[in-house]
């Protein structure tokens, strides 16, 4: 009888844990479709550097559109820590195709992952597409970087 009760409790715990993990909305994989879904996109200035601010309310602007080769700097102005990372939370695999354990520390600057909390993080985008990101410390805060082909002169 005790074995059945323990078994039932374990099933309840596993199901509850699974529900909790699956109820969180994961970040989406990147797409090359830049059609807007009602979100306002902030086009980058013509320079090769753009700044995104992180506050207690999240990232601002939440979505930016930049040409290939642009460096985006994320500045922490929140009261807490910031760790900018590529989708999907918590693995950060989408931009580089490598796991957090494989690309941190990022000695080649090829992973869109801060790899630790800090006050600022800069990353140069070398791949076209829509790249979703989040704050690894608070994954409910996130945004998108839309990288388009560099304009030809």
Secondary structure, 3 states (H helix, E strand, C coil): CHHHHHHHHHHHHHHHHHHHHHHCCCCCCCCCCCCCCCCCCEECCCCCEEEEEEECCEEECCEEEEECCCEEEEEECCCCCECEEECCCCCCCCCCCCCHHHHCCCCCCCCCECCCCECEEEEECCCCEEEEEEECCCCCCEEEEEEECCCCC
